[in-house]
Amino acid sequence: MFARGTPDTNLVFVGEGPGYHEDQQGLPFVGRAGQLLDRMIAAMGYDREGVYICNVVKCRPPDNRTPLPTEAMACARFLVPQLEAVSPKVIVALGRCAAENLQCVPPSGKWRGLWGEWRGIPVMPTYHPAFLLRSPQFKKPVWDDLQEVLRKLDREAPKR
């Protein structure tokens, strides 16, 4: 699974890896978590095809577990050129795994909502949409993070 969306964008979302539905369809973020991500993207004023969405690893880990560092390193030969080709103004790392693999957060301690950097590109690490499905009380902090992303892009969310 490679990506979805357009490489002609200023905003990239990076997740950890495909789940069952993504594995079946060959596209990232198409299951319930993907539907939530689509709503988040729309709330930011973007079309789902107007951003670029990819994952740290390109195939589903066994039992849908978090990718191992060796798996992430093996897939970096795909992720790095993807991000370099798109050259976004901002990256949103969806979940700690994505943030750690973009090397923009400390190995322990607070990570969500703190700007990091990947090769000179600002990265906003936030909670993964799958986590938000299990813990909806964290949607507000994620929306705060996405507002920071919009400010960095000199954009405002549309009025609802």
VEXBA-829016 format. One record per residue (C-alpha): residue number from 1; chain; x, y, z. Coordinates in pm, whole numbers. Each point is the difference from the previous one (the first is absolute). Layout:
+-----+--------+--------+--------+--------+
| num | chaine |      X |      Y |      Z |
+-----+--------+--------+--------+--------+
| NUM |      A |      X |      Y |      Z |
...
+-----+--------+--------+--------+--------+
# end
This chain:
+-----+--------+--------+--------+--------+
| num | chaine |      X |      Y |      Z |
+-----+--------+--------+--------+--------+
|   1 |      A |      0 |      0 |      0 |
|   2 |      A |    148 |    325 |   -103 |
|   3 |      A |   -212 |    312 |     60 |
|   4 |      A |   -318 |    186 |    -83 |
|   5 |      A |    -62 |    360 |    -91 |
|   6 |      A |    209 |    238 |   -201 |
|   7 |      A |    375 |     55 |     10 |
|   8 |      A |    -74 |    361 |   -100 |
|   9 |      A |    -89 |    115 |    351 |
|  10 |      A |    142 |    188 |    296 |
|  11 |      A |   -130 |   -250 |    258 |
|  12 |      A |     93 |   -364 |     62 |
|  13 |      A |   -142 |   -240 |    258 |
|  14 |      A |    220 |   -296 |    101 |
|  15 |      A |   -148 |   -296 |    188 |
|  16 |      A |    170 |   -310 |    133 |
|  17 |      A |   -123 |   -275 |   -233 |
|  18 |      A |   -297 |   -154 |   -174 |
|  19 |      A |   -276 |   -182 |    185 |
|  20 |      A |   -234 |   -267 |   -132 |
|  21 |      A |   -214 |    223 |   -224 |
|  22 |      A |    303 |    183 |   -134 |
|  23 |      A |    169 |   -331 |    -77 |
|  24 |      A |   -310 |   -118 |   -188 |
|  25 |      A |    -38 |    319 |   -208 |
|  26 |      A |    366 |     88 |    -43 |
|  27 |      A |    -52 |    357 |    124 |
|  28 |      A |     89 |    163 |    333 |
|  29 |      A |   -269 |    114 |    241 |
|  30 |      A |   -316 |   -144 |   -155 |
|  31 |      A |   -150 |   -176 |    304 |
|  32 |      A |   -175 |    163 |    296 |
|  33 |      A |    317 |    188 |    100 |
|  34 |      A |     32 |    121 |   -358 |
|  35 |      A |   -358 |    125 |      1 |
|  36 |      A |     77 |    198 |    315 |
|  37 |      A |    319 |    135 |   -160 |
|  38 |      A |   -205 |    106 |   -303 |
|  39 |      A |   -233 |    197 |    229 |
|  40 |      A |    301 |    161 |    171 |
|  41 |      A |    146 |     96 |   -338 |
|  42 |      A |   -334 |    146 |   -111 |
|  43 |      A |    -28 |    198 |    325 |
|  44 |      A |    338 |    151 |    -85 |
|  45 |      A |   -140 |    117 |   -333 |
|  46 |      A |    172 |   -257 |   -220 |
|  47 |      A |   -145 |   -260 |   -233 |
|  48 |      A |    114 |   -356 |     81 |
|  49 |      A |    172 |    -16 |   -338 |
|  50 |      A |    155 |    344 |     55 |
|  51 |      A |    255 |   -130 |    252 |
|  52 |      A |    251 |   -286 |    -11 |
|  53 |      A |    -45 |   -295 |    237 |
|  54 |      A |    251 |   -279 |     50 |
|  55 |      A |    137 |   -235 |    264 |
|  56 |      A |    335 |    -78 |    159 |
|  57 |      A |    -29 |   -366 |   -108 |
|  58 |      A |   -164 |   -105 |   -324 |
|  59 |      A |   -143 |   -339 |     99 |
|  60 |      A |   -207 |   -116 |    294 |
|  61 |      A |    202 |   -136 |    294 |
|  62 |      A |   -116 |   -339 |    137 |
|  63 |      A |   -295 |     26 |    239 |
|  64 |      A |    -21 |    372 |    -87 |
|  65 |      A |    275 |     74 |    254 |
|  66 |      A |    213 |    312 |      8 |
|  67 |      A |    277 |    -25 |   -261 |
|  68 |      A |    338 |   -109 |    131 |
|  69 |      A |    295 |    237 |    -45 |
|  70 |      A |    154 |   -242 |   -253 |
|  71 |      A |   -322 |      6 |   -205 |
|  72 |      A |    -10 |    379 |      7 |
|  73 |      A |    366 |     18 |   -105 |
|  74 |      A |    -68 |   -239 |   -289 |
|  75 |      A |   -286 |    220 |   -121 |
|  76 |      A |    193 |    326 |     43 |
|  77 |      A |    131 |    -54 |   -354 |
|  78 |      A |   -357 |     72 |   -113 |
|  79 |      A |   -112 |    257 |    258 |
|  80 |      A |    300 |    232 |    -28 |
|  81 |      A |    -24 |     42 |   -380 |
|  82 |      A |   -378 |     47 |     32 |
|  83 |      A |     41 |    286 |    245 |
|  84 |      A |    288 |    149 |   -198 |
|  85 |      A |   -203 |    -10 |   -324 |
|  86 |      A |   -308 |    162 |    156 |
|  87 |      A |    210 |    253 |    193 |
|  88 |      A |   -291 |    122 |    214 |
|  89 |      A |      2 |    309 |    216 |
|  90 |      A |   -128 |   -204 |    298 |
|  91 |      A |    -19 |   -367 |     98 |
|  92 |      A |   -251 |   -135 |    253 |
|  93 |      A |    129 |   -314 |    172 |
|  94 |      A |   -300 |   -213 |     98 |
|  95 |      A |     99 |   -183 |    316 |
|  96 |      A |    318 |    -42 |    196 |
|  97 |      A |    131 |   -272 |   -233 |
|  98 |      A |    -10 |    235 |   -300 |
|  99 |      A |    151 |    285 |    202 |
| 100 |      A |    283 |   -220 |    128 |
| 101 |      A |     76 |   -130 |   -348 |
| 102 |      A |     16 |    355 |   -131 |
| 103 |      A |    244 |     58 |    289 |
| 104 |      A |   -178 |    314 |    112 |
| 105 |      A |    -90 |    -92 |    360 |
| 106 |      A |    201 |   -100 |    306 |
| 107 |      A |     18 |   -373 |     76 |
| 108 |      A |   -209 |     50 |    313 |
| 109 |      A |   -217 |    265 |    161 |
| 110 |      A |   -237 |    250 |   -156 |
| 111 |      A |    -23 |    -18 |   -378 |
| 112 |      A |   -352 |     90 |   -120 |
| 113 |      A |    -49 |    359 |   -103 |
| 114 |      A |    369 |     94 |      6 |
| 115 |      A |    145 |    117 |   -329 |
| 116 |      A |    287 |   -207 |   -130 |
| 117 |      A |    186 |     -3 |   -328 |
| 118 |      A |     81 |   -249 |   -274 |
| 119 |      A |    275 |    118 |   -237 |
| 120 |      A |    -98 |    362 |     49 |
| 121 |      A |   -376 |    -61 |    -32 |
| 122 |      A |   -212 |     78 |    309 |
| 123 |      A |   -173 |   -308 |    143 |
| 124 |      A |   -301 |      7 |    232 |
| 125 |      A |    -31 |   -330 |    188 |
| 126 |      A |   -354 |    -79 |    112 |
| 127 |      A |   -214 |   -296 |     95 |
| 128 |      A |    -89 |   -258 |   -262 |
| 129 |      A |   -366 |     -7 |   -112 |
| 130 |      A |    -29 |   -366 |    111 |
| 131 |      A |     91 |    112 |    353 |
| 132 |      A |   -266 |    271 |    -20 |
| 133 |      A |   -262 |   -261 |    -89 |
| 134 |      A |     82 |   -179 |    326 |
| 135 |      A |     54 |    319 |    203 |
| 136 |      A |   -221 |    277 |   -144 |
| 137 |      A |     76 |    229 |    296 |
| 138 |      A |    333 |     76 |   -175 |
| 139 |      A |   -161 |    146 |   -314 |
| 140 |      A |     22 |    355 |    138 |
| 141 |      A |    381 |    -10 |     51 |
| 142 |      A |     38 |   -138 |   -354 |
| 143 |      A |   -216 |    281 |   -137 |
| 144 |      A |    226 |    245 |    187 |
| 145 |      A |    301 |   -162 |   -170 |
| 146 |      A |   -166 |     28 |   -342 |
| 147 |      A |    -74 |    368 |     68 |
| 148 |      A |    375 |     47 |     59 |
| 149 |      A |     65 |   -169 |   -335 |
| 150 |      A |   -241 |    239 |   -171 |
| 151 |      A |    172 |    298 |    163 |
| 152 |      A |    336 |   -127 |   -124 |
| 153 |      A |   -152 |    -20 |   -351 |
| 154 |      A |   -153 |    349 |     32 |
| 155 |      A |   -351 |   -148 |    -35 |
| 156 |      A |   -315 |      0 |    206 |
| 157 |      A |   -251 |   -278 |     43 |
| 158 |      A |   -331 |     73 |   -171 |
| 159 |      A |   -283 |    113 |    225 |
| 160 |      A |   -239 |   -281 |     82 |
+-----+--------+--------+--------+--------+
# end
